[in-house]
Amino acid sequence: MSVIADLGSSATYVDGMPYETFAHLRATSPVHRFPEPTRKILGFNGQWVESTGPGYWAVTRHADVVHVSRHPELFSSWLGGTQIFDPPNQMELDNFRQMMLNMDPPQHSKLRRIVQKAFVPRAIERLKASVDANAAEIVDEFAAKGGGDFVEEVAADLPLRVLADLLGVPREDRHLLFDWSNRLIASDDPEFGGGDPLQFAAAFMEMFSYGNDIAEDRRANPRDDLVSVIANAEVEGERLTQVEFNMFWMLLVIAGNETTRNLLSGGTLALIEHPDQRDRLIADRELLPTAIEEMLRFVTPVIHFRRTATEDTEVAGQPIAAGDKVVVYYVSANRDEDAFERPDEFDVGRTPNEHVAFGVGPHFCLGAHLARQEIGAMFGLLLERTPRLALAGPVERMQSAFIHGIKHLPVEVGA
């Protein structure tokens, strides 16, 4: 292979994941140096300026992704945040460091404990009846009309309903969560702002304003919801600051719907494109748990996260200097030939399946149990009531170098 795709550019992913590049890198340069694309940032003078960062190391093998993820003392989430691009100034970096995602132990562990009880398996099991009822209503409505845009009408709606109930947000406002997530995660996509920094900033302001209004109400009138827990939580005897609350709110809004939505969409497309595996699953529903894990591996909704080296070290023999950006590519690790047999094949019976779609180590996805429950409920119903979904138009992928997402998936319900 002569051309290596620019993994840092959102345009690279519009036509699908560059699996050939990842395979080439795993075989020839598993810790590969990439330049950073130029981007617009807001300068202190209030003007938008172009900025290019120092570049980053792309880590593409499964074993190396696991190594980096399990050693936060060497590869920090806090030093520079978890996105490839550096925040434009120290104030923004300090703000983003208040988000659990951008913390290292022990601070990360303290903040995670605030909401951890809401996501343990026993707590998630109590949501089962609600998740099942919502999934049934969504699938029945979709089947009755013969299909439509699977992303907006099915894949997005279930996690949004569940998230609204968890947060204590009025269900009719769930589409606000959907809109903010799209504008923040896919800000380069023409449909969601097209790289306009003002649109990006507006999404932040709208989301924080809405969240703070709810938090103010929950401090005065606590309820049995996550916003009440966060708004009234104390860390070492002190309540969260407004910035800390904002960062927590943003993490829950985005992570609570974005990844599950894209797994449901990507998993549905995988079944449509692999009818032999779909038929196998229809014939043997006992395969559904392994099929869900295979969808997580095969789709991998989160493409990467960034870490920053805390000291001079190495990964797979490649020297890494203190301060270097190190980006772990989960989407490549989940196709690693050394970790999976026939990694590019979709196999609903695959076992073992040690995928890293939910991350590894201290930052393992807090909502993994809930996501699996939602995915299981939805695909159980889809296989029963709409087993022969077929494409009814072109698949439109999200222009994002961070989220492996589908914007629009038109399907029709077959016989």
C-alpha positions as CSV (number, residue, x, y, z in Angstrom):
1,M,0.0,0.0,0.0
2,S,1.5,3.3,-1.1
3,V,-0.9,5.9,0.4
4,I,-1.6,6.1,4.1
5,A,-4.9,7.9,4.8
6,D,-4.8,11.0,7.0
7,L,-6.3,9.6,10.2
8,G,-6.7,13.0,11.8
9,S,-8.9,14.5,9.1
10,S,-12.6,14.1,9.4
11,A,-12.9,14.0,5.6
12,T,-11.1,10.6,5.6
13,Y,-14.1,8.9,7.2
14,V,-17.0,10.1,5.0
15,D,-16.7,7.2,2.6
16,G,-16.1,4.6,5.4
17,M,-13.4,3.5,7.8
18,P,-9.9,3.4,6.3
19,Y,-9.3,-0.3,7.3
20,E,-6.6,-0.8,4.7
21,T,-4.6,2.0,6.3
22,F,-5.0,0.5,9.7
23,A,-4.0,-3.0,8.5
24,H,-0.9,-1.5,6.8
25,L,0.1,0.4,9.9
26,R,-0.3,-2.6,12.1
27,A,1.9,-4.6,9.8
28,T,4.6,-2.0,9.1
29,S,4.4,0.9,11.6
30,P,2.2,0.1,14.6
31,V,3.2,3.3,16.4
32,H,3.1,5.8,13.5
33,R,3.8,9.5,13.5
34,F,1.1,11.7,11.9
35,P,1.0,15.5,11.4
36,E,-2.1,17.3,12.7
37,P,-4.5,18.9,10.3
38,T,-4.9,22.7,10.4
39,R,-7.9,23.9,12.3
40,K,-9.6,27.1,13.3
41,I,-9.4,28.3,16.9
42,L,-10.6,31.4,18.6
43,G,-7.7,33.7,19.6
44,F,-7.5,36.0,22.6
45,N,-8.2,38.9,20.3
46,G,-11.6,37.4,19.4
47,Q,-10.6,36.5,15.9
48,W,-10.6,33.0,14.4
49,V,-7.0,31.9,13.5
50,E,-5.6,28.8,11.9
51,S,-3.5,26.5,14.1
52,T,-1.5,23.4,13.5
53,G,-0.3,21.2,16.4
54,P,2.9,19.2,16.8
55,G,1.6,15.9,15.6
56,Y,0.8,12.6,17.3
57,W,1.6,8.9,17.6
58,A,-1.1,6.6,16.3
59,V,-1.2,3.3,18.2
60,T,-3.0,0.7,16.1
61,R,-2.3,-2.8,17.6
62,H,-4.6,-4.4,20.1
63,A,-1.9,-5.2,22.7
64,D,-0.4,-1.7,22.5
65,V,-3.8,0.0,22.8
66,V,-4.4,-2.1,26.0
67,H,-1.0,-1.2,27.3
68,V,-1.4,2.5,26.9
69,S,-5.0,2.4,28.3
70,R,-3.9,0.5,31.5
71,H,-1.0,2.8,32.4
72,P,-2.4,6.3,33.1
73,E,0.7,7.0,35.1
74,L,2.6,6.9,31.8
75,F,-0.1,8.0,29.4
76,S,-2.3,10.8,30.9
77,S,-5.8,11.9,30.1
78,W,-5.4,15.0,32.2
79,L,-2.2,16.6,30.7
80,G,-3.7,17.5,27.4
81,G,-7.2,16.1,27.4
82,T,-8.5,13.2,25.3
83,Q,-9.0,14.8,21.9
84,I,-6.2,15.0,19.3
85,F,-6.3,18.8,19.1
86,D,-5.1,20.8,22.1
87,P,-7.6,23.3,23.6
88,P,-6.9,26.8,22.2
89,N,-5.8,28.2,25.6
90,Q,-5.0,27.3,29.2
91,M,-8.4,28.4,30.5
92,E,-10.2,25.9,28.2
93,L,-7.8,23.2,29.1
94,D,-8.4,23.8,32.7
95,N,-12.2,23.6,32.1
96,F,-12.0,20.4,30.2
97,R,-9.8,18.9,32.9
98,Q,-12.9,19.1,35.2
99,M,-14.6,16.4,33.0
100,M,-14.2,12.8,34.3
101,L,-13.1,11.7,30.8
102,N,-10.1,14.0,31.1
103,M,-8.9,13.0,34.5
104,D,-6.4,10.5,35.8
105,P,-6.6,8.4,39.0
106,P,-7.2,9.2,41.9
107,Q,-9.2,12.3,40.9
108,H,-11.0,10.3,38.1
109,S,-12.0,7.6,40.6
110,K,-13.5,10.1,43.1
111,L,-15.7,11.7,40.4
112,R,-16.7,8.4,38.9
113,R,-18.0,7.2,42.2
114,I,-20.6,9.9,42.2
115,V,-22.7,8.2,39.5
116,Q,-21.3,4.7,39.5
117,K,-24.1,3.2,41.6
118,A,-26.6,4.3,38.9
119,F,-24.8,2.1,36.3
120,V,-24.0,-1.1,38.2
121,P,-25.7,-4.2,36.8
122,R,-28.3,-4.4,39.6
123,A,-29.4,-0.8,39.0
124,I,-29.5,-1.3,35.2
125,E,-31.6,-4.4,35.6
126,R,-34.3,-2.2,37.3
127,L,-34.5,-0.3,34.0
128,K,-35.2,-3.4,31.9
129,A,-39.0,-3.1,31.8
130,S,-38.8,0.5,30.7
131,V,-36.1,-0.2,28.1
132,D,-38.1,-3.2,26.7
133,A,-41.3,-1.2,26.6
134,N,-39.7,1.8,24.8
135,A,-37.9,-0.6,22.3
136,A,-41.2,-2.3,21.5
137,E,-43.0,0.9,20.9
138,I,-40.3,2.2,18.6
139,V,-40.0,-1.0,16.6
140,D,-43.8,-1.4,16.3
141,E,-44.2,2.1,15.0
142,F,-41.3,1.7,12.5
143,A,-42.6,-1.6,11.3
144,A,-46.2,-0.3,10.9
145,K,-45.0,2.4,8.5
146,G,-42.8,0.0,6.5
147,G,-39.5,1.6,7.4
148,G,-37.8,5.0,7.1
149,D,-34.6,6.5,8.4
150,F,-33.4,3.9,10.9
151,V,-30.9,6.3,12.5
152,E,-33.4,9.0,13.5
153,E,-36.5,6.8,14.0
154,V,-35.0,3.8,15.8
155,A,-31.3,3.9,16.6
156,A,-31.3,7.4,18.1
157,D,-34.7,7.3,19.7
158,L,-34.2,4.4,22.2
159,P,-31.0,5.7,23.9
160,L,-32.5,9.3,23.9
161,R,-35.6,8.1,25.7
162,V,-33.6,6.1,28.2
163,L,-31.2,9.0,28.7
164,A,-34.0,11.5,29.2
165,D,-35.6,9.3,31.9
166,L,-32.2,8.8,33.6
167,L,-31.4,12.5,33.7
168,G,-34.9,13.6,34.5
169,V,-35.3,15.6,31.3
170,P,-38.8,15.9,29.9
171,R,-39.1,13.2,27.1
172,E,-40.3,15.8,24.6
173,D,-36.9,17.6,25.0
174,R,-34.9,14.5,24.0
175,H,-34.3,15.8,20.5
176,L,-32.4,18.7,22.0
177,L,-29.9,16.2,23.4
178,F,-29.7,14.6,19.9
179,D,-29.1,18.0,18.3
180,W,-26.4,19.1,20.7
181,S,-24.6,15.8,20.4
182,N,-24.5,16.0,16.6
183,R,-23.2,19.6,16.6
184,L,-20.5,18.9,19.1
185,I,-19.3,15.5,18.0
186,A,-19.6,16.0,14.2
187,S,-18.9,19.7,14.1
188,D,-17.0,19.3,10.8
189,D,-20.0,17.7,9.1
190,P,-21.8,20.1,6.7
191,E,-25.1,18.9,8.1
192,F,-24.2,19.8,11.7
193,G,-22.3,23.0,11.4
194,G,-19.7,22.4,8.7
195,G,-16.8,23.4,10.8
196,D,-18.3,26.8,11.8
197,P,-16.8,27.5,15.2
198,L,-19.7,29.7,16.1
199,Q,-22.2,26.8,15.6
200,F,-19.9,24.7,17.8
201,A,-19.8,27.3,20.5
202,A,-23.6,27.9,20.4
203,A,-24.2,24.2,21.0
204,F,-22.1,24.4,24.2
205,M,-23.9,27.4,25.4
206,E,-27.4,26.0,24.7
207,M,-26.5,22.7,26.4
208,F,-25.0,24.3,29.5
209,S,-27.8,26.8,29.9
210,Y,-30.4,24.0,29.8
211,G,-28.4,21.8,32.2
212,N,-27.9,24.6,34.7
213,D,-31.6,25.4,34.7
214,I,-32.4,21.8,35.6
215,A,-29.6,21.6,38.2
216,E,-30.9,24.7,39.9
217,D,-34.4,23.1,40.2
218,R,-32.9,19.8,41.5
219,R,-31.0,21.5,44.2
220,A,-34.2,23.0,45.5
221,N,-36.4,20.0,44.6
222,P,-34.3,16.8,44.4
223,R,-35.8,13.8,42.5
224,D,-34.8,10.3,41.7
225,D,-32.7,11.1,38.7
226,L,-29.0,11.6,37.8
227,V,-29.2,15.4,37.6
228,S,-30.3,15.4,41.2
229,V,-27.4,13.2,42.1
230,I,-24.8,15.3,40.3
231,A,-26.2,18.7,41.3
232,N,-26.2,17.7,45.0
233,A,-23.0,15.6,45.0
234,E,-20.1,16.5,47.2
235,V,-16.4,15.6,46.6
236,E,-14.3,15.9,49.7
237,G,-17.0,17.9,51.4
238,E,-17.6,20.4,48.6
239,R,-20.3,20.5,46.0
240,L,-19.3,20.5,42.3
241,T,-18.5,23.9,40.9
242,Q,-20.6,25.1,37.9
243,V,-17.7,24.1,35.5
244,E,-17.5,20.6,37.1
245,F,-21.3,20.2,36.8
246,N,-21.2,21.5,33.2
247,M,-18.5,19.0,32.2
248,F,-20.4,16.1,33.9
249,W,-23.6,17.1,32.2
250,M,-21.9,17.3,28.8
251,L,-20.3,13.9,29.2
252,L,-23.6,12.2,30.2
253,V,-25.6,13.9,27.3
254,I,-23.1,12.9,24.6
255,A,-21.9,9.5,25.9
256,G,-25.4,8.5,26.9
257,N,-26.8,8.5,23.4
258,E,-24.1,8.9,20.8
259,T,-22.3,5.5,21.1
260,T,-25.4,3.3,21.5
261,R,-27.1,5.1,18.6
262,N,-24.1,4.4,16.3
263,L,-23.8,0.8,17.4
264,L,-27.5,0.1,16.7
265,S,-27.1,1.7,13.3
266,G,-23.8,0.1,12.4
267,G,-25.0,-3.3,13.8
268,T,-28.1,-3.1,11.6
269,L,-26.1,-2.3,8.5
270,A,-23.7,-5.2,9.3
271,L,-26.7,-7.6,9.5
272,I,-28.1,-6.3,6.2
273,E,-24.7,-6.6,4.5
274,H,-24.1,-10.1,5.9
275,P,-27.4,-11.9,5.3
276,D,-25.8,-15.3,6.1
277,Q,-25.1,-14.1,9.6
278,R,-28.5,-12.5,9.9
279,D,-30.1,-15.8,9.0
280,R,-27.9,-17.6,11.4
281,L,-29.0,-15.3,14.2
282,I,-32.7,-15.5,13.3
283,A,-32.4,-19.3,13.4
284,D,-30.6,-19.3,16.7
285,R,-31.6,-16.5,19.1
286,E,-29.2,-18.0,21.7
287,L,-26.4,-16.3,19.6
288,L,-27.7,-12.8,20.4
289,P,-25.2,-12.1,23.3
290,T,-22.2,-13.1,21.2
291,A,-23.7,-11.2,18.2
292,I,-23.9,-8.0,20.3
293,E,-20.2,-8.4,21.3
294,E,-19.3,-9.0,17.6
295,M,-21.3,-5.8,16.6
296,L,-19.3,-3.9,19.2
297,R,-16.0,-5.2,17.8
298,F,-17.0,-4.9,14.1
299,V,-18.5,-1.4,14.3
300,T,-16.5,0.2,17.2
301,P,-18.4,3.5,17.6
302,V,-15.5,5.4,19.2
303,I,-12.6,5.6,16.8
304,H,-9.9,6.8,19.2
305,F,-8.9,8.7,22.4
306,R,-5.8,10.6,23.0
307,R,-3.3,10.4,25.9
308,T,-0.2,12.4,26.7
309,A,3.1,10.8,27.7
310,T,4.1,11.9,31.2
311,E,7.7,10.9,30.8
312,D,10.1,9.4,28.2
313,T,8.9,5.9,27.5
314,E,8.2,3.6,24.5
315,V,5.4,1.7,22.9
316,A,6.2,-1.4,20.8
317,G,9.8,-0.4,20.7
318,Q,9.0,3.1,19.5
319,P,10.6,5.9,21.7
320,I,7.9,8.3,23.0
321,A,9.1,11.6,24.5
322,A,7.5,13.2,27.5
323,G,4.7,15.5,26.3
324,D,4.1,13.6,23.1
325,K,0.5,12.9,22.0
326,V,-0.4,9.2,21.9
327,V,-3.7,8.3,20.2
328,V,-5.1,4.8,20.7
329,Y,-7.2,3.6,17.8
330,Y,-9.8,1.2,19.1
331,V,-11.2,0.7,15.6
332,S,-7.9,-0.7,14.5
333,A,-7.3,-2.7,17.6
334,N,-10.6,-4.5,17.1
335,R,-9.4,-5.6,13.6
336,D,-6.0,-6.8,14.8
337,E,-4.9,-10.1,13.2
338,D,-2.9,-11.0,16.3
339,A,-5.9,-10.6,18.6
340,F,-8.8,-12.0,16.4
341,E,-9.0,-14.8,13.8
342,R,-10.5,-13.6,10.5
343,P,-10.8,-10.0,12.0
344,D,-12.5,-8.5,8.9
345,E,-15.2,-11.1,8.9
346,F,-18.5,-10.5,10.7
347,D,-19.2,-13.6,12.8
348,V,-22.2,-13.5,15.2
349,G,-20.9,-16.6,17.0
350,R,-17.4,-15.3,17.6
351,T,-15.8,-16.4,20.9
352,P,-13.6,-15.4,22.5
353,N,-14.0,-11.8,21.7
354,E,-11.8,-9.5,23.7
355,H,-12.7,-6.3,21.9
356,V,-11.9,-2.8,23.2
357,A,-15.0,-1.0,22.0
358,F,-15.8,0.1,25.6
359,G,-12.2,1.1,26.3
360,V,-9.8,-0.6,28.7
361,G,-8.5,0.2,32.2
362,P,-9.7,3.1,34.5
363,H,-11.8,4.7,31.7
364,F,-13.7,1.6,30.8
365,C,-17.2,2.8,29.7
366,L,-19.4,3.5,32.8
367,G,-22.5,2.8,30.7
368,A,-21.4,-0.5,29.2
369,H,-24.1,-2.5,31.1
370,L,-26.9,-0.1,30.0
371,A,-25.7,0.0,26.4
372,R,-25.7,-3.8,26.2
373,Q,-29.2,-3.9,27.7
374,E,-30.5,-1.4,25.2
375,I,-28.8,-3.1,22.3
376,G,-30.1,-6.6,23.3
377,A,-33.6,-5.3,23.7
378,M,-33.6,-3.6,20.4
379,F,-32.1,-6.4,18.3
380,G,-34.2,-9.0,20.0
381,L,-37.3,-7.1,18.8
382,L,-35.9,-6.2,15.3
383,L,-35.1,-9.9,14.6
384,E,-38.6,-10.9,15.7
385,R,-40.7,-8.2,14.1
386,T,-38.6,-6.8,11.2
387,P,-36.1,-9.6,10.4
388,R,-35.8,-8.7,6.7
389,L,-34.8,-5.1,6.8
390,A,-33.2,-3.9,3.5
391,L,-31.5,-0.8,2.3
392,A,-33.9,1.7,0.6
393,G,-31.3,4.3,-0.3
394,P,-27.6,5.3,0.2
395,V,-26.0,5.1,3.6
396,E,-24.7,8.6,4.7
397,R,-21.8,8.5,7.2
398,M,-20.9,11.1,9.7
399,Q,-17.9,13.3,8.8
400,S,-16.0,12.8,12.0
401,A,-12.5,11.5,12.9
402,F,-13.7,10.7,16.4
403,I,-17.0,8.9,16.1
404,H,-17.7,6.0,13.7
405,G,-21.2,7.1,13.0
406,I,-24.0,6.9,10.4
407,K,-26.2,10.0,9.8
408,H,-28.9,8.4,7.7
409,L,-29.7,4.8,7.1
410,P,-32.9,4.5,4.9
411,V,-34.4,1.0,5.2
412,E,-37.6,-0.8,4.3
413,V,-39.3,-3.6,6.2
414,G,-39.3,-6.7,4.1
415,A,-41.6,-9.7,4.3
